[in-house]
Amino acid sequence: LYAERFVAAATARVPGAGLHLHLSAPTPRSRDLARRLIAAAPGLTVDVEPDPPWRHPAFYACERFLVLPRLLDRRRRPVVMLDIDLEVGPAFGDLPARFEGHAFGCFTNRRWEPASIFQAGILAAAPEARARTLLDALGRFCLAALADPGTPPPFLWMLDQAALFSVLVDAGARGEDLGFAALDALTGRRLADFARTPDDAAAKQAAWLGAMTEGLGTEGAAR
């Protein structure tokens, strides 16, 4: 739904940057799209998770914490990860330079709801031990919640951002230095200045929320 638009905008806004897509539980149609995107965008790479343990939006959102360490090992340089349903904006090319010297970063806002304070739409991470420690804790938090049959379905909504809140606040309370940077404070700008939600995202969000309220169900059972 968003891949072609995302790749076109990213290659135009940040020419020469290494662009990578992660494809989870691919269908023949999505595999074909990936092949066409690779042919049309030199430098684009794609990796595939053919059989994820859960086929559920909550797992796909949290999968970023599992994929990012592999990208850091492969690239051996800082990585900025975005949701594919965001459109890269003109300021995005400035973000990597601003992040230099930090281990992990995301945007924050002033909402009171814990799962909304740390925004997962754009993450930045450096190939260093502090970032890997944080990503490991985030991944374990999400996997434990998904594996627990007692997790209420509403909790799955924004589980990735609930993980960010829980892990970062806990680390702060213990005085642990994980090299975290709030990207809005670092840049003086909001997430929307670097990437925005497309105008047609309301239908996608409604479908996503419907899937969340149904819980993991039979399709999402761990295998």
Long-range contacts (C-beta under 8 A, 24 or more apart in sequence): 1-85, 1-204, 2-84, 2-85, 2-198, 3-33, 3-34, 3-37, 3-84, 4-33, 4-37, 5-87, 5-198, 6-82, 6-84, 6-85, 6-86, 6-87, 6-88, 7-37, 7-40, 7-41, 7-44, 9-87, 9-88, 10-82, 10-88, 10-92, 11-41, 11-44, 13-88, 13-89, 13-90, 13-92, 13-93, 14-88, 14-92, 14-93, 16-43, 17-93, 18-43, 18-45, 18-75, 19-43, 19-44, 19-45, 20-44, 20-45, 20-46, 20-47, 20-71, 21-45, 21-46, 21-47, 21-84, 22-46, 22-47, 22-48, 22-49, 22-63, 22-67, 23-47, 23-48, 23-49, 24-48, 24-49, 24-52, 24-60, 24-63, 25-49, 25-50, 25-51, 25-52, 25-55, 25-60, 26-50, 51-223, 53-146, 53-222, 53-223, 54-146, 54-216, 54-220, 54-221, 54-222, 55-219, 55-220, 56-146, 56-156, 56-211, 56-216, 56-217, 56-219, 56-220, 57-156, 57-208, 57-211, 57-212, 58-142, 58-146, 58-156, 58-157, 58-159, 58-160, 58-212, 58-216, 58-220, 59-142, 59-146, 59-220, 61-120, 61-158, 61-159, 61-160, 62-138, 62-139, 62-142, 62-143, 62-146, 62-159, 62-160, 62-163, 64-120, 64-123, 64-160, 65-135, 65-138, 65-139, 65-142, 65-160, 65-163, 66-139, 68-123, 68-125, 68-135, 69-132, 69-135, 69-136, 72-125, 72-126, 72-127, 72-131, 72-132, 73-127, 75-127, 76-127, 77-127, 78-124, 78-125, 78-126, 78-127, 79-124, 79-125, 79-127, 80-122, 80-123, 80-124, 81-122, 81-123, 81-124, 81-125, 82-121, 82-122, 82-195, 83-120, 83-121, 83-122, 85-197, 85-198, 85-201, 85-204, 86-121, 86-122, 86-195, 86-196, 86-197, 86-198, 87-195, 87-196, 87-197, 87-198, 88-194, 88-195, 89-192, 89-193, 89-194, 89-195, 89-196, 91-189, 91-193, 91-194, 92-194, 92-195, 94-187, 95-122, 95-124, 95-183, 95-187, 95-194, 96-124, 98-183, 98-186, 98-187, 99-124, 99-126, 99-181, 99-183, 99-186, 102-126, 102-179, 102-180, 102-181, 102-186, 103-128, 103-130, 103-131, 103-134, 103-178, 103-179, 103-180, 104-130, 104-131, 104-134, 104-135, 104-178, 104-179, 104-180, 104-181, 105-180, 105-181, 105-182, 105-183, 105-186, 106-164, 106-182, 106-183, 107-182, 107-183, 107-184, 107-190, 107-191, 108-182, 108-183, 108-184, 108-185, 109-184, 109-190, 114-162, 114-165, 114-166, 115-157, 115-158, 115-159, 115-161, 115-162, 115-165, 116-158, 116-161, 117-161, 117-164, 117-165, 118-161, 118-164, 118-165, 118-168, 119-161, 119-191, 120-158, 120-160, 120-161, 120-164, 121-191, 121-195, 122-183, 122-191, 122-194, 122-195, 124-181, 124-183, 126-179, 128-179, 130-177, 130-178, 130-179, 131-178, 131-179, 133-178, 134-167, 134-168, 134-171, 134-178, 134-180, 137-167, 137-171, 138-163, 138-164, 138-167, 141-166, 141-167, 146-216, 146-220, 146-222, 147-222, 153-212, 153-213, 153-214, 153-215, 153-216, 154-212, 154-213, 156-212, 156-215, 156-216, 157-209, 157-212, 157-213
